[in-house]
Amino acid sequence: MKRLTGWFRSRSLRSRLAMLTAAAVAVAIALSALACWFIVRDRLYEQVRQNLATAPYNPIGPGSNTRSLDWPKANCGTSAAEALTTTQANNSKLFGSSAGPGGRGGFYQWNSQLETDDGSTVCLPIGATKAINATQGDLAALGFAPNQAVYRSGTYVGGAPAMVRVSLFTDGTGEKFILLTASSTQTVLNSLQQLELILLGVAVFGIIGAGVTGRLVARSALKPVDRLTDVVEHIARTEEVGNTIPVHGDDEIARLSSSFNSMSTALANSRDRQTRLIADAGHELRTPLTSLRTNVDLLIRSNDTGRPLPEATRTKLLGNMKAQMQELTLLIGDLLQLSRPDSPKPGQNPTVVALHEIADRAVERARLRGPGLHFDLAVHPWYVHGDAAGLERAVINLLDNAVKYSPPGGTVEVALVQGRLTVRDHGPGIPADELQYVFDRFWRSPSSRQLPGSGLGLSIVAQTVRDGGGEVSLGAPPEGAGTLATVRLPGQSDRPE
């Protein structure tokens, strides 16, 4: 069995589908043929039984009297075979002058005979040409009521098949006999044999046709799979993601094709984003690296020529180099945050995070970066599921932007109410036509490019909030100047158990 299963699995999908189709059709044809054969058999035997039911329960005939007969000396024998021999040699009347049941010429469709109540003697009517083989179970008919009978399978003397009706016969003297009435079933058997051959032929041709049809159906059904395979192999050879295949209909193959197209498009978009990220990162790294190289070259040339720089100039260069190194460190950290493959996703390893505590810590850090600013804090308890470090980084980025663009002595308003975190500054605000770009990587407003930053802070905020199942927006406050950042995260005010 294991070898057969292994052989089947080693076949191609098209061959397996064709074989399964042929097997299913073969089983259906076999079951239909069996049902047909049994139905026809039962119907034919029912017709034979109905024929037997019309046979008379009195085989003597009108005006006959068993007392006047030489019973059981004429046409009788100790067995059905001997009784048949006797009646063939005896031309005298036994049950009347007319051809009785089973008499000469086979005028009736049945044959009858009598058997004594002890089963020792069988008697046949005059002219009988067939005798029925009796069984020991026939003696049960002695307890039957008039016109009561049972039916059984039996044979004639010589082995021909028949259906036998067993009933009770009482003669004029009150003596009881067993009446056997039989009808040949040879025609039924011949018809069933012919039907078997016909059904077998139909089954063979049906299975062959099913195999051919299954092969054609498999070839047609798997064409989309072949196209999908070709595209996958092409992508594997050339690494050209983004190729798609046409989709027709809404069946499983169409769904598979649509899923592949979505995956291919997603891979292409991911590669495009990676390419843009590398290009943007290279562009952003080039500026501080160029400035660092210029300052280092200036210091080296001053040292090589023996003409030291003025102390104030040297101090300024070192300060600029430190600031550029900090900018590089910040930029590299932002890039690592954006490119982490293990960023938490909703529903994966959820951790209960107290968002109000994160907001408090972030505000304390922001106070150090904006010592001249006033922070208006209104934070209420709110617990969410997410990455604590990532959420804290996102809140700090929002506060850094508020600190960066707040005027000296300005106020930064921070509120957390029912999962809605808002950070508002009173700075110059963001032009309406630039709001659509604020969450793009490396995007910086033309009016703020002279300020420090890499343009990745808000991208990190958007990614972290989306990973936590929330949403973030940035816009103008309902009234007054400045910028209002809003973060909504699903959670609850009480700590979950």
C-alpha positions as a printed Julia matrix, in Angstrom:
497×3 Matrix{Float64}:
   0.0     0.0     0.0
   2.83    2.38    0.87
   4.53    1.56   -2.42
   1.31    2.28   -4.33
   0.84    5.54   -2.45
   4.43    6.54   -3.15
   4.02    5.72   -6.84
   0.82    7.76   -7.02
   2.44   10.77   -5.36
   5.37   10.58   -7.75
   3.06   11.19  -10.72
   2.46   14.65  -12.1
  -0.53   16.64  -10.9
  -2.15   16.27  -14.31
  -1.77   12.48  -14.23
  -3.05   12.24  -10.68
  -6.07   14.37  -11.52
  -6.83   12.24  -14.59
  -6.48    9.02  -12.59
  -8.68   10.3    -9.8
 -11.31   11.4   -12.31
 -11.25    8.0   -14.02
 -11.44    6.22  -10.65
 -14.39    8.35   -9.54
 -16.24    7.68  -12.8
 -15.39    3.96  -12.58
 -16.84    3.76   -9.07
 -19.96    5.63  -10.18
 -20.41    3.35  -13.2
 -19.85    0.24  -11.08
 -22.4     1.33   -8.49
 -24.89    2.27  -11.2
 -24.38   -1.07  -12.97
 -24.84   -3.01   -9.72
 -27.97   -1.05   -8.87
 -29.34   -1.63  -12.38
 -28.58   -5.36  -12.23
 -30.24   -5.85   -8.85
 -33.3    -3.81   -9.83
 -33.77   -5.78  -13.07
 -33.19   -9.09  -11.26
 -35.75   -8.31   -8.59
 -38.26   -7.17  -11.22
 -37.85  -10.31  -13.32
 -38.18  -12.63  -10.34
 -41.21  -10.65   -9.21
 -42.85  -11.32  -12.57
 -42.15  -15.04  -12.16
 -43.66  -14.96   -8.67
 -46.74  -13.14   -9.96
 -47.1   -15.84  -12.64
 -46.94  -18.54   -9.98
 -49.51  -16.67   -7.89
 -52.09  -17.15  -10.68
 -51.69  -20.94  -10.66
 -54.7   -22.8    -9.12
 -54.43  -24.31   -5.67
 -56.52  -27.33   -6.89
 -54.6   -29.34   -9.49
 -57.38  -31.94   -9.96
 -59.73  -29.88  -12.08
 -63.56  -29.66  -12.15
 -65.46  -32.95  -11.72
 -62.4   -34.94  -10.73
 -62.27  -37.0    -7.54
 -59.14  -38.49   -6.09
 -61.14  -41.39   -4.63
 -61.74  -42.8    -8.13
 -58.04  -42.74   -8.82
 -55.66  -45.56   -8.27
 -53.73  -43.45   -5.71
 -50.73  -43.44   -5.5
 -50.0   -46.33   -7.82
 -50.51  -44.43  -11.12
 -47.9   -41.81  -12.13
 -46.27  -41.93   -8.71
 -42.78  -42.67   -7.52
 -40.8   -42.58   -4.37
 -38.81  -39.63   -5.8
 -39.42  -36.9    -8.34
 -37.19  -38.68  -10.88
 -39.06  -41.99  -10.49
 -42.42  -40.23  -10.67
 -41.34  -38.58  -13.94
 -40.35  -41.98  -15.35
 -43.7   -43.44  -14.31
 -45.81  -40.68  -15.83
 -43.89  -40.83  -19.11
 -44.75  -44.55  -19.36
 -48.32  -44.26  -18.09
 -51.0   -43.11  -20.51
 -53.91  -43.47  -18.11
 -55.63  -40.46  -16.55
 -54.65  -39.28  -13.12
 -56.14  -35.8   -12.65
 -58.7   -35.55  -15.48
 -58.86  -35.91  -19.23
 -57.75  -32.37  -20.01
 -54.14  -31.25  -19.96
 -53.81  -30.15  -16.36
 -51.2   -27.83  -14.94
 -47.91  -28.75  -16.41
 -49.64  -31.21  -18.74
 -49.07  -32.06  -22.33
 -47.67  -29.38  -24.55
 -46.86  -27.11  -21.66
 -50.15  -25.24  -22.14
 -49.64  -23.48  -18.78
 -46.57  -21.5   -17.67
 -46.07  -23.61  -14.59
 -45.69  -27.26  -13.55
 -47.41  -28.88  -10.57
 -46.98  -32.06   -8.57
 -48.19  -33.61   -5.31
 -46.14  -34.94   -2.46
 -47.53  -37.15    0.31
 -47.67  -35.85    3.84
 -44.62  -37.86    4.88
 -42.61  -36.84    1.83
 -42.17  -40.45    0.71
 -44.04  -40.34   -2.6
 -44.26  -37.83   -5.45
 -47.13  -37.91   -7.98
 -47.32  -36.05  -11.3
 -50.35  -35.22  -13.47
 -50.94  -37.04  -16.74
 -48.63  -35.86  -19.48
 -46.19  -34.08  -17.17
 -42.77  -33.55  -18.71
 -41.03  -32.01  -15.71
 -40.66  -32.99  -12.09
 -39.71  -30.65   -9.24
 -37.08  -31.56   -6.69
 -38.68  -31.4    -3.25
 -36.94  -30.38   -0.04
 -37.46  -31.33    3.59
 -38.66  -27.79    4.33
 -41.68  -28.28    2.07
 -43.36  -30.4     4.79
 -44.09  -27.19    6.71
 -46.93  -26.55    4.2
 -49.03  -29.22    6.0
 -49.89  -26.52    8.57
 -50.92  -23.9     5.97
 -54.42  -22.53    5.53
 -56.19  -22.86    2.15
 -54.63  -20.61   -0.5
 -51.63  -19.91    1.73
 -48.24  -20.41    0.1
 -44.54  -19.68    0.34
 -42.08  -19.21   -2.5
 -38.53  -20.55   -2.74
 -35.77  -21.11   -5.25
 -35.56  -24.64   -6.54
 -34.68  -26.92   -9.45
 -36.32  -29.39  -11.75
 -35.1   -32.93  -12.07
 -32.09  -32.53  -14.3
 -30.91  -29.3   -12.61
 -32.87  -26.61  -14.5
 -33.51  -23.6   -12.2
 -37.04  -22.74  -11.11
 -39.09  -20.77   -8.62
 -41.33  -23.02   -6.52
 -44.61  -22.22   -4.77
 -45.3   -24.52   -1.83
 -48.93  -24.85   -0.62
 -51.39  -27.34    0.95
 -53.83  -29.51   -1.04
 -56.61  -31.57    0.57
 -58.48  -34.15   -1.54
 -62.13  -35.19   -1.25
 -61.37  -37.73    1.47
 -59.61  -35.16    3.65
 -56.17  -36.55    2.97
 -53.5   -33.81    2.91
 -50.83  -33.43    0.25
 -48.08  -30.88   -0.41
 -48.66  -29.06   -3.69
 -45.52  -27.88   -5.48
 -46.02  -25.46   -8.36
 -42.91  -24.31  -10.25
 -42.04  -21.94  -13.07
 -38.76  -22.01  -14.92
 -36.29  -19.17  -14.28
 -33.85  -20.15  -17.0
 -35.02  -17.26  -19.17
 -34.45  -14.89  -16.25
 -30.91  -16.2   -15.77
 -30.19  -15.86  -19.49
 -31.48  -12.27  -19.45
 -29.37  -11.44  -16.4
 -26.27  -12.9   -18.05
 -26.87  -10.81  -21.16
 -27.42   -7.76  -18.95
 -24.12   -8.47  -17.16
 -22.26   -8.48  -20.47
 -23.94   -5.25  -21.57
 -23.2    -3.5   -18.26
 -19.61   -4.76  -18.31
 -19.12   -3.37  -21.82
 -20.67   -0.05  -20.85
 -18.45    0.08  -17.76
 -15.27   -0.64  -19.72
 -16.02    1.98  -22.37
 -17.15    4.4   -19.68
 -13.9     4.02  -17.73
 -11.82    4.43  -20.89
 -13.85    7.51  -21.81
 -13.5     8.82  -18.27
  -9.73    8.44  -18.44
  -9.55   10.35  -21.73
 -11.99   12.97  -20.51
 -10.14   13.28  -17.21
  -6.91   13.89  -19.07
  -8.52   16.61  -21.18
 -10.22   18.16  -18.15
  -6.96   18.09  -16.2
  -5.09   19.74  -19.05
  -7.72   22.46  -19.38
  -8.12   23.0   -15.64
  -4.38   23.2   -15.0
  -3.59   25.71  -17.75
  -3.67   28.6   -15.24
  -1.34   26.58  -12.99
   1.02   26.07  -15.95
   1.03   29.8   -16.6
   1.62   30.44  -12.92
   4.49   27.95  -12.94
   6.04   29.63  -15.99
   5.88   33.04  -14.32
   7.37   31.71  -11.06
  10.19   30.0   -12.95
  10.81   33.2   -14.91
  11.03   35.2   -11.67
  13.35   32.58  -10.18
  15.66   32.83  -13.21
  15.63   36.58  -13.73
  14.6    37.9   -10.26
  12.19   40.23  -12.06
   9.41   40.49   -9.48
   6.16   42.22  -10.4
   5.12   39.93  -13.25
   1.45   38.9   -13.14
  -0.81   36.45  -14.93
  -4.35   37.07  -16.25
  -7.21   36.06  -13.94
 -10.48   34.65  -15.26
 -13.47   33.74  -13.11
 -13.65   33.42   -9.33
 -12.82   29.74   -8.69
  -9.93   28.35   -6.64
  -7.47   28.67   -9.54
  -8.52   32.29  -10.05
  -8.04   32.95   -6.32
  -4.6    31.35   -6.47
  -3.71   33.52   -9.47
  -4.98   36.64   -7.71
  -2.99   35.76   -4.6
   0.14   35.25   -6.67
  -0.41   38.56   -8.46
  -0.83   40.3    -5.11
   2.31   38.65   -3.76
   4.3    39.52   -6.88
   3.12   43.12   -6.75
   3.91   43.32   -3.03
   7.41   41.97   -3.65
   7.94   44.5    -6.43
   6.75   47.32   -4.18
   8.97   46.06   -1.37
  11.98   46.01   -3.68
  11.13   49.5    -4.88
  10.88   50.71   -1.28
  14.19   49.08   -0.43
  15.8    50.69   -3.46
  14.4    54.09   -2.54
  15.44   53.61    1.1
  19.02   52.78    0.07
  19.14   55.7    -2.35
  17.65   58.12    0.2
  19.89   56.83    2.97
  22.94   57.24    0.76
  21.86   60.77   -0.08
  21.28   61.68    3.57
  24.57   60.09    4.64
  26.53   61.88    1.97
  26.03   65.37    3.45
  27.36   64.74    6.99
  30.11   62.5     5.68
  31.23   65.16    3.2
  31.24   67.78    5.93
  33.18   65.46    8.24
  35.72   64.73    5.53
  36.2    68.45    4.82
  36.77   69.26    8.49
  39.15   66.32    8.97
  41.1    67.28    5.83
  41.4    70.84    7.12
  42.75   69.66   10.48
  45.21   67.26    8.81
  46.49   69.92    6.4
  46.93   72.36    9.25
  48.94   69.78   11.15
  51.06   68.79    8.11
  51.94   72.35    7.18
  52.85   73.32   10.74
  50.43   76.22   10.63
  47.98   75.54   13.46
  44.45   76.88   13.27
  43.32   79.54   15.69
  41.95   78.03   18.86
  38.45   79.4    18.24
  38.38   77.96   14.71
  39.7    74.63   15.93
  37.07   74.48   18.67
  34.32   75.3    16.19
  35.51   72.57   13.79
  35.55   69.98   16.57
  32.05   71.06   17.65
  30.8    70.72   14.09
  32.37   67.28   13.79
  30.72   66.18   17.04
  27.35   67.46   15.86
  27.78   65.65   12.54
  28.71   62.44   14.31
  25.58   62.76   16.46
  23.53   63.33   13.33
  25.03   60.22   11.75
  24.32   58.19   14.89
  20.73   59.39   14.94
  20.28   58.67   11.23
  21.71   55.15   11.54
  19.46   54.46   14.52
  16.41   55.63   12.57
  17.37   53.42    9.61
  17.76   50.4    11.87
  14.37   51.09   13.42
  12.7    51.27   10.01
  14.42   48.18    8.63
  13.94   45.84   11.6
  12.52   42.53   10.33
  11.2    41.63   13.77
   8.92   44.63   14.22
   5.93   43.52   16.31
   2.73   42.93   14.42
  -0.83   43.1    15.79
  -1.8    39.87   17.5
   1.79   38.53   17.71
   3.33   38.23   21.19
   1.09   40.98   22.65
   2.5    42.81   25.67
   0.43   45.06   27.92
   1.91   48.56   27.79
   0.93   51.49   30.01
   0.76   54.29   27.45
   0.31   56.99   30.1
   3.59   55.98   31.75
   5.36   56.12   28.38
   3.96   59.6    27.8
   5.2    60.75   31.23
   8.73   59.46   30.57
   8.79   60.98   27.09
   7.75   64.38   28.45
  10.55   64.26   31.04
  13.1    63.62   28.28
  11.57   66.4    26.17
  11.97   68.86   29.06
  15.73   68.27   28.91
  15.79   69.03   25.17
  13.63   72.14   25.49
  14.6    73.69   28.82
  12.89   77.01   28.02
   9.55   75.47   27.06
   6.47   74.91   29.17
   4.77   71.47   29.02
   1.06   71.27   29.73
   0.39   67.61   30.63
  -3.06   65.97   30.96
  -2.56   62.22   30.88
  -5.09   59.58   31.97
  -4.44   55.83   32.36
  -4.61   53.81   29.14
  -3.3    50.3    28.53
  -2.56   48.94   25.06
  -0.96   45.84   23.53
   2.23   46.55   21.66
   5.99   47.11   21.75
   6.9    49.35   24.69
  10.26   50.49   23.26
   8.77   51.27   19.86
   5.84   53.21   21.32
   8.17   55.23   23.55
  10.35   56.04   20.53
   7.26   57.17   18.61
   6.04   59.48   21.41
   9.53   60.93   21.83
   9.71   61.65   18.08
   6.41   63.56   18.26
   7.66   65.56   21.22
  11.01   66.23   19.5
   9.17   67.76   16.56
   7.09   69.88   18.93
  10.21   71.03   20.78
  12.07   71.73   17.53
   9.36   73.98   16.06
   8.1    75.66   19.26
   9.09   79.31   19.72
  11.27   80.2    22.73
   9.2    80.1    25.9
   6.34   78.41   24.06
   3.98   75.74   25.35
   3.73   72.13   24.33
   0.37   70.53   25.18
   0.3    66.76   25.76
  -2.98   64.94   26.48
  -4.03   61.28   26.67
  -7.77   60.65   26.99
  -9.47   57.31   26.17
  -6.65   56.12   23.89
  -6.35   59.46   22.04
  -2.86   60.94   22.48
  -2.42   64.51   21.23
   0.77   66.61   21.05
   0.39   70.26   20.09
   2.94   72.99   19.63
   2.46   76.68   18.91
   5.07   77.02   16.2
   4.7    78.1    12.57
   2.71   74.96   11.61
   2.87   72.9     8.42
   1.52   74.25    5.09
  -1.62   72.42    3.97
  -0.04   71.34    0.68
   2.79   69.57    2.56
   0.68   67.53    5.01
   0.4    64.61    2.58
   4.2    64.11    2.65
   4.91   64.39    6.38
   5.03   60.6     6.96
   7.21   59.84    3.92
  10.74   58.68    4.62
  13.44   61.35    4.41
  10.91   64.02    3.54
  11.66   67.4     5.08
   9.84   70.64    4.58
  11.83   73.13    2.46
  11.41   75.69    5.24
  13.03   73.45    7.86
  15.89   71.8     6.02
  18.41   73.96    7.84
  17.32   72.4    11.13
  18.85   69.12   12.37
  17.07   65.87   11.58
  16.92   63.08    9.04
  13.27   63.18    8.0
  12.67   59.7     9.43
  11.08   60.54   12.79
   7.46   60.73   11.61
   7.94   57.67    9.39
   8.93   55.73   12.5
   5.87   57.08   14.33
   3.53   56.0    11.53
   5.04   52.53   11.28
   4.95   51.93   15.05
   1.34   53.1    15.4
   0.2    50.96   12.46
   1.98   47.93   13.97
   0.01   48.56   17.16
  -3.29   48.55   15.28
  -3.82   52.31   15.57
  -3.72   55.38   13.37
  -1.85   58.68   13.39
  -2.55   62.05   11.81
  -0.89   65.45   11.67
  -2.56   68.74   10.93
  -3.49   72.2    12.08
  -5.28   72.62   15.45
  -8.93   73.75   15.45
  -7.87   77.21   16.52
  -4.64   79.1    16.85
  -1.25   78.47   15.28
   0.95   75.43   15.5
   0.68   71.75   14.7
  -1.53   69.06   16.25
  -0.37   65.41   16.16
  -3.02   62.79   17.04
  -2.43   59.12   17.79
  -5.26   56.66   18.43
  -4.47   53.2    19.84
  -6.99   50.51   20.86
  -6.89   49.58   24.53
  -8.67   50.1    27.86
  -8.42   52.32   30.91
  -7.96   49.41   33.35
  -5.0    47.06   33.28
  -6.01   43.73   31.68
  -5.74   40.6    33.77
